[in-house]
């Protein structure tokens, strides 16, 4: 298998795995992504979140509005532009995100235990740093305007 074939198989397999793990989710993917971005990167505006997700401002604002209504976010005026608001996680938002992440990890962990032999599990563990390196490389390339498509791996892994 050449690099291009390997890349396509990896893309298909990782995509399928991500969709399968999402079966454990109890909140819409867009809302979980907003919580994840704020947790990883700190306070942001709705426009910042929309840019990271590669979606319209309206789409991000809809998720933000729902999260605010649920008490999972709070806002404060932007320090340099009072027309904007900075979004922050509330303690309830942090807890909800942790629960979503734990649910996904438990779902995937139970599949690993049920399907893989101990040797296969060790092989999978050895692959994690390789996948992380690929992700870092691809994310650094995504930051260039000509390569940016949004909806990167980080969003899927929230």
N, C-alpha and C positions, 0 to 999 in steps of 0.2 A: 504494500500500500504506500503510495507516495504521500508527500506532505499535504497536498490538496485534498486527496481522498480521506486522509486521516482527519483533516480539519473539518470536512463535511460530516463525517461520522461523529466526530466529537460534538459539533454544533447540534446535530439532530438529537443525539443522546442526552446531552446536557439540557437542551430545551424540553425534551420529553420528561426528564427527571424533575425539572423545575415545575412543570405543569402538574405532574403527579403529586409533588409535595404540597402544592397549593391546595390540594383537596382537603387539607387539614385546616385551611384558613377559615376564620369566622367573620372577617371583615373584608370589604372590597379592596382589591389590590392597590388602587390609587390612594386610598386612605392609609393603608399600611406603608406604602412608599413614602408618603409625606412624613409620617411618624419616623420612619427609618432615616430619611435625610436629615431631619432635625436632630435626631439622636446622634448621628455620626458627625454632622458638620456644624451643629449649633444653630442659633437663631438665624432665620432667613425670611425674606419677603415671599409673598405668593409668586411674584415674578421669578425669583430665584428658583423656587421649587419647580415652577413650570418649565424653566430652562433646563434644569437637571433631568426632568422626566421626559423632555422632548414633546410636551403637550401644550395646548393653548392655555393662555392665562385663564380663560373661562373654565376650562376643565379642571385646572388646579384649584381655582377659587371655589368650585363646587365641592371638592373634597375637603378643602379647608373649612368651608362653611359648616359642613356636616361634623367635622372634628371639633370645631368650636362649640356647636350645639350640644355635643356629647360631653363637653368639659374636658376634652383630651388635649386641647391647645389653649394658650392665652396669648394676647397680643399686647404690644407696647409701641408707642410711636417710634419710628425710625430716628436715630440720633442726628442724622444729617439731612433728612428729608421728611418733614412732618406730614407730607401727603401719603407716605407709605407706613405700613405697620410691620414690625418684626414679629414673627411667629415663634413661640416657645412651647415645648412640651410641658404639660402639667404633670404632677406626680401620677395622676390617673392615666395620662397618656403614656408615660414611661412604663407603668405597670401593664397596660394593655399591650404595648409593643413587646414587652418581655414575655407575656403569655402567648402571643402569636408566635414568637420565635421559638419558645419552648415546645409549643404544640407541633410546629414543623420539625424540630429536632427529634422529638419523641417519635413522630410518624416515620421519619427517615431512619432513625436508630432501630426501630422495631423491624423495619424491612431489612436492614443490614444484618441484624441478628438472625432473622428467619431465613434469609436467602444465601448468604455468603458463608463459605467455609472459613475457619480461622486464617488459613493462608491467604485466601482471597481478601479477607478483611484487612490483613497486613499490607497487601498489595495496594488496596484502595487507600489506606492511610498514607502510603508512600507517594501516592499521586496527588494528594492535597496540596503540598507545597508547589508542585509543578503547575497545577491549575491556578494557584494564587499568583505565581509569576506571570503566567499568560494573561490573567485578568489585569494585573498592574500595567503590563505593557500595552494592552489594548485600550485601557482607560486613558493612558497618557496620550495615545494616538487620537482618542475621541475628543480630547480637549482642543484639537485643531479644528477650526471652523469647517474646513473642507471634508473632514472625516466625521463630523458630529451627526449622529442620527437619533440620539436620545434612547431612553428605554434600555440602558445598558444592563450588564449582569448585576451590578449593585442593586438596581431596583428589584430585580427578581429575587434576590437573596435577602432583601430587607433584613 
